[in-house]
Amino acid sequence: MFNTQENRYITRGVNEQVLKEMQQRCFQLINEKVIQANVQ
């Protein structure tokens, strides 16, 4: 579903309103889901 090697994009609104730490955590969670999907 997600390719972790490709560029990631966020909207201007998210970039302006969501803390960078929260953005990074969201991408980390996505990466964890990708790994789980590939294992199962």
Backbone as JSON, one array per atom type, in Angstrom:
{
  "sequence": "MFNTQENRYITRGVNEQVLKEMQQRCFQLINEKVIQANVQ",
  "N": [[0.83, -1.2, 0.0], [1.83, 1.31, 0.9], [4.83, 2.74, -0.17], [7.79, 2.81, 1.37], [10.09, 3.92, 0.47], [9.63, 5.99, -1.21], [9.02, 9.53, -1.83], [7.45, 11.54, 0.68], [4.47, 13.35, 1.2], [2.76, 16.2, 2.5], [-0.09, 18.21, 3.27], [-0.32, 21.79, 2.98], [-1.76, 22.92, 5.08], [-1.61, 20.94, 7.12], [1.14, 20.96, 7.48], [1.48, 23.51, 8.52], [-0.09, 23.51, 10.84], [0.22, 21.2, 12.39], [2.38, 19.83, 14.74], [5.86, 19.23, 14.12], [6.97, 16.98, 15.32], [4.73, 15.39, 15.7], [3.98, 14.91, 13.06], [6.19, 13.39, 12.22], [5.86, 11.18, 13.89], [3.47, 10.13, 12.92], [4.26, 9.29, 10.33], [6.08, 7.38, 11.16], [4.38, 5.49, 12.35], [2.97, 4.7, 10.08], [5.06, 3.47, 8.67], [5.56, 1.31, 10.4], [3.17, -0.13, 10.11], [3.38, -0.87, 7.43], [5.55, -2.59, 7.55], [4.46, -4.62, 9.18], [2.42, -5.53, 7.48], [3.9, -6.6, 5.4], [5.12, -8.73, 6.65], [3.04, -10.41, 7.42]],
  "CA": [[0.0, 0.0, 0.0], [2.73, 2.45, 0.95], [6.23, 2.45, -0.44], [8.53, 3.63, 2.32], [11.26, 4.5, -0.19], [9.21, 7.13, -2.01], [8.83, 10.79, -1.12], [6.2, 11.72, 1.42], [3.93, 14.69, 1.02], [1.7, 16.63, 3.41], [-0.72, 19.44, 2.81], [0.17, 23.02, 3.6], [-2.45, 23.08, 6.35], [-1.01, 20.03, 8.1], [2.49, 21.45, 7.75], [1.41, 24.72, 9.32], [-0.85, 23.37, 12.07], [0.57, 20.01, 13.16], [3.78, 19.84, 15.18], [6.76, 18.37, 13.34], [7.11, 15.71, 16.03], [3.53, 14.6, 15.43], [4.09, 14.48, 11.67], [7.16, 12.31, 12.19], [5.26, 10.01, 14.55], [2.48, 9.57, 11.97], [5.01, 8.55, 9.32], [6.65, 6.21, 11.83], [3.29, 4.52, 12.47], [2.73, 4.16, 8.73], [6.16, 2.54, 8.39], [5.34, 0.1, 11.2], [2.08, -0.87, 9.47], [3.92, -1.45, 6.2], [6.37, -3.74, 7.96], [3.54, -5.67, 9.64], [1.71, -6.06, 6.31], [4.84, -7.42, 4.62], [5.43, -9.94, 7.41], [1.87, -11.29, 7.49]],
  "C": [[0.87, 1.26, 0.0], [4.13, 1.97, 0.63], [7.06, 3.38, 0.44], [9.75, 4.29, 1.7], [10.9, 5.73, -1.01], [9.09, 8.39, -1.15], [7.5, 10.81, -0.41], [5.76, 13.16, 1.27], [2.85, 14.96, 2.06], [1.12, 17.92, 2.87], [-0.13, 20.64, 3.55], [-0.46, 23.21, 4.98], [-1.88, 22.19, 7.44], [0.37, 20.55, 8.47], [2.48, 22.66, 8.68], [0.79, 24.5, 10.7], [-0.45, 22.19, 12.95], [2.06, 20.07, 13.49], [4.61, 18.86, 14.37], [6.92, 17.01, 14.0], [5.92, 14.8, 15.77], [3.53, 14.09, 13.99], [5.04, 13.29, 11.56], [6.6, 11.04, 12.81], [4.23, 9.34, 13.63], [3.18, 8.76, 10.89], [5.65, 7.31, 9.91], [5.58, 5.12, 11.98], [2.95, 3.89, 11.13], [3.81, 3.13, 8.39], [5.98, 1.23, 9.15], [4.23, -0.76, 10.59], [2.55, -1.55, 8.19], [4.73, -2.69, 6.53], [5.49, -4.89, 8.4], [2.84, -6.32, 8.45], [2.62, -6.97, 5.49], [5.18, -8.72, 5.32], [4.26, -10.92, 7.35], [1.53, -11.9, 6.19]]
}
